[in-house]
Amino acid sequence: MRKVLTRLLIPAAVLILVVVGTDFGFAIFAEYRMARSVRTAAHLHFDPWVAILGFPFGTQAARGRYQQVEVKAGGVAHPVVGKASLEATLYDMVASPKSWLIGPDAKLTSARLESRIIIDSTHVGRFMNIKDLLVEAPPNESDNATGGTTESGISDNHGLVFTGTPTAAGLDKRVSVSVDLSITGADHTNLVFTATEVLTGPGTAEEPVPDDKKAAVFRAFSTTMPGMKLPFGLAPTSEGARGSDVIIEGIASGVTVPLDGFRQS
């Protein structure tokens, strides 16, 4: 009896492995083709990272409806900050024209679209002329197990910790400052940094600032960064820190966007 079961189970197991492997292979190829399409449509110099999530892929492809698609491109040339990272997550996505291989001319309809632009500490620091800048989430969120106040792990936009040497203020030592973020402008693409207070104590540079230097320090850590356009042109819904990066996110429901809208600048 055991031998009979073994003879039956082995072919079944092999068949399952072949089916799963085939499905996985088609998914990888579809991701590769979509990455190439995003590269072409968005005029990138490299293939972005694309993931089509959910199993089985074949069922999603046959229906032309995908549970979740993620597109990420790091180190994209940006006219204001030099380089930025772009991310988009599309839920319950349908591509037009319908095809399991999404082309550069495709339009994507998504039940929920999340769009993000990310600037790391280095490039924020270069923009501010603070070469050793480090950005951190507000202290009360640094140990938060959820990683932030949003599902994407983005912190609150008030009380971020900026640490660096503000040479423009006449200081040659690293100081820590509390900074608030906000969005302004008619097209909601200006990211405003507003320094509010000098921070000392654990987790900071622990460097006090003389009263006569505080105004200059606040000016050094305060600026407006224009041209922060989100992938697919979404309006920002939150801004904050994630890790050591500054990140702006927009979320919209029931939208249709062209694939070439992934990169806006």
C-alpha positions in Angstrom: 0.0 0.0 0.0 2.8 2.3 0.9 4.5 1.7 -2.4 1.3 2.4 -4.3 0.9 5.7 -2.5 4.5 6.6 -3.1 4.0 5.9 -6.9 1.0 8.2 -6.9 2.4 11.0 -4.8 5.7 11.4 -6.6 4.1 12.2 -10.0 1.6 14.5 -8.3 4.4 16.4 -6.5 6.4 16.7 -9.7 3.3 18.0 -11.5 2.7 20.6 -8.8 6.3 21.7 -8.9 6.1 22.1 -12.7 2.9 24.1 -12.5 4.3 26.4 -9.8 7.6 26.8 -11.5 5.9 27.6 -14.8 3.7 30.2 -13.1 6.7 31.7 -11.4 8.6 31.8 -14.6 5.8 33.6 -16.5 5.5 36.1 -13.6 9.3 36.9 -13.7 9.1 37.5 -17.4 6.0 39.7 -17.1 7.9 41.7 -14.4 10.9 42.1 -16.7 8.8 43.3 -19.6 6.9 45.8 -17.4 10.3 47.0 -16.0 11.5 47.6 -19.6 8.3 49.4 -20.5 8.5 51.7 -17.5 12.2 52.4 -18.4 11.1 53.3 -21.9 8.0 55.3 -21.0 9.7 57.2 -18.1 13.0 57.8 -19.9 15.1 56.0 -17.3 18.6 54.9 -17.8 18.0 51.6 -16.1 15.3 49.1 -15.4 13.3 49.8 -12.3 12.4 47.1 -9.8 8.9 45.7 -10.6 7.0 43.1 -8.6 3.7 41.5 -9.5 2.4 40.1 -6.2 -0.2 37.4 -5.6 -0.5 33.8 -6.6 -1.1 32.3 -9.0 0.1 34.8 -11.6 -1.6 32.9 -14.4 -5.1 33.5 -13.0 -4.4 37.2 -12.7 -3.0 37.5 -16.2 -5.9 35.6 -17.7 -8.4 38.0 -16.0 -6.2 41.0 -16.8 -6.5 42.1 -13.2 -3.5 42.1 -10.8 -3.8 42.1 -7.0 -0.8 44.3 -6.3 2.0 45.7 -8.5 5.0 47.6 -7.1 7.4 49.8 -9.1 10.5 51.2 -7.6 13.3 53.3 -9.1 16.2 54.5 -7.0 18.8 57.1 -7.9 16.7 58.8 -10.6 18.1 62.1 -11.9 16.2 65.0 -10.5 16.5 68.7 -11.6 16.3 70.1 -8.1 18.0 67.7 -5.7 20.2 65.8 -8.0 18.8 62.3 -7.4 15.6 60.9 -5.9 13.9 57.6 -5.6 10.4 57.0 -7.0 7.9 54.4 -5.9 4.4 53.4 -6.8 2.1 50.6 -5.5 -1.1 49.8 -7.5 -3.8 47.6 -6.0 -6.4 45.8 -8.0 -4.8 47.0 -11.2 -6.1 46.6 -14.8 -3.9 47.5 -17.8 -5.2 48.8 -21.1 -4.8 47.4 -23.7 -5.4 44.1 -22.0 -2.2 42.0 -22.1 -0.1 39.9 -19.7 2.9 41.8 -21.1 2.4 45.5 -20.2 3.7 47.9 -22.9 5.1 51.4 -22.5 1.9 52.9 -24.0 -0.4 51.2 -21.4 -2.8 52.9 -19.2 -3.3 51.6 -15.7 -6.5 51.6 -13.7 -6.1 51.1 -10.0 -8.6 50.8 -7.2 -5.9 52.3 -4.9 -2.7 54.0 -6.0 0.2 54.9 -3.6 2.8 57.2 -5.0 6.1 58.3 -3.3 9.2 60.4 -3.9 12.1 59.9 -1.6 15.2 62.0 -1.0 18.0 60.6 1.1 19.8 62.6 3.8 22.8 63.1 1.6 20.9 64.9 -1.1 18.7 66.9 1.3 22.0 68.0 3.0 23.5 69.1 -0.3 20.4 71.1 -1.1 20.6 72.7 2.4 24.4 73.1 2.1 24.8 70.9 5.2 27.1 68.2 3.9 27.0 65.9 6.9 23.2 66.0 7.4 21.4 63.1 9.0 17.6 62.9 9.0 15.7 60.9 11.6 12.0 60.4 12.5 10.6 62.2 15.5 12.0 60.8 18.8 8.6 59.4 19.9 8.3 57.4 16.7 11.9 56.1 16.5 11.1 53.0 18.6 7.6 52.5 17.1 7.3 48.9 16.1 5.0 49.9 13.2 7.8 52.0 11.7 5.8 55.2 11.4 2.3 56.7 11.3 1.3 55.5 7.9 1.0 52.0 6.3 4.2 52.8 4.3 6.1 53.5 7.5 6.2 57.3 7.1 6.6 59.3 10.3 4.6 62.3 11.3 5.6 65.6 9.6 6.3 67.4 12.9 9.4 67.1 15.0 11.8 65.4 12.7 15.4 65.4 13.9 18.0 67.0 11.6 21.6 66.7 12.7 24.5 68.3 10.9 27.1 71.1 10.9 25.5 74.4 9.9 28.6 76.2 8.7 26.5 79.0 7.2 25.5 79.8 10.8 29.1 80.2 11.8 29.3 76.8 13.7 31.8 74.1 13.1 30.2 71.4 15.3 27.2 69.2 14.6 23.9 70.2 16.2 20.5 68.7 16.2 17.4 70.6 15.4 13.7 69.8 15.3 12.2 70.4 11.9 8.6 70.4 10.6 7.6 69.5 7.0 4.8 70.9 5.0 3.6 71.2 1.4 2.8 74.5 -0.3 2.3 75.9 -3.8 -0.6 76.0 -6.2 0.5 72.6 -7.6 1.4 71.2 -4.1 5.0 70.4 -5.1 7.0 72.7 -2.7 8.3 70.8 0.3 8.9 73.3 3.1 11.4 72.6 6.0 10.9 74.7 9.1 13.3 74.5 12.0 11.7 75.1 15.3 14.1 74.3 18.2 17.5 73.1 19.1 17.6 69.6 20.5 20.0 68.2 23.1 20.0 65.0 25.1 20.1 61.3 24.2 19.9 60.5 20.4 21.0 64.0 19.4 24.4 65.7 18.8 24.1 66.9 22.4 25.5 70.3 21.4 23.9 73.5 22.8 23.6 76.5 20.6 24.3 80.0 22.0 21.2 82.3 22.0 22.8 84.7 19.5 23.4 81.9 17.0 20.0 80.2 17.2 18.3 82.4 14.5 21.1 81.7 12.1 21.0 77.9 12.9 17.2 77.9 12.2 17.8 79.6 8.9 20.4 77.0 7.9 18.0 74.1 8.6 15.0 75.9 7.0 14.4 76.0 3.3 11.9 75.3 0.5 12.5 72.4 -1.9 10.4 73.0 -5.1 9.6 70.5 -7.9 8.7 67.5 -5.6 6.3 65.9 -8.1 5.0 62.5 -7.2 4.9 59.6 -9.6 1.8 59.7 -11.8 1.1 63.3 -10.6 -0.7 62.4 -7.4 -1.3 65.1 -4.8 0.6 64.6 -1.5 -1.3 63.2 1.4 1.6 62.9 3.9 5.2 63.8 4.3 7.8 62.8 6.9 10.8 60.5 7.4 11.3 56.8 6.7 14.7 55.6 7.9 17.1 58.4 7.1 15.1 59.6 4.1 12.6 62.4 3.6 9.6 61.0 1.9 6.4 62.4 0.4 3.5 60.1 -0.3 0.2 60.6 -2.2 -2.7 58.1 -2.1 -5.7 58.1 -4.5 -8.6 55.8 -5.2 -10.2 54.8 -8.5 -7.6 56.4 -10.8 -6.4 55.7 -14.4 -2.9 56.8 -15.2 -0.6 56.4 -18.2 2.6 54.4 -17.6 4.7 57.3 -18.8 3.4 59.3 -15.9 5.6 57.4 -13.5 8.3 60.0 -13.8 7.1 63.6 -13.6 10.4 65.5 -13.8 
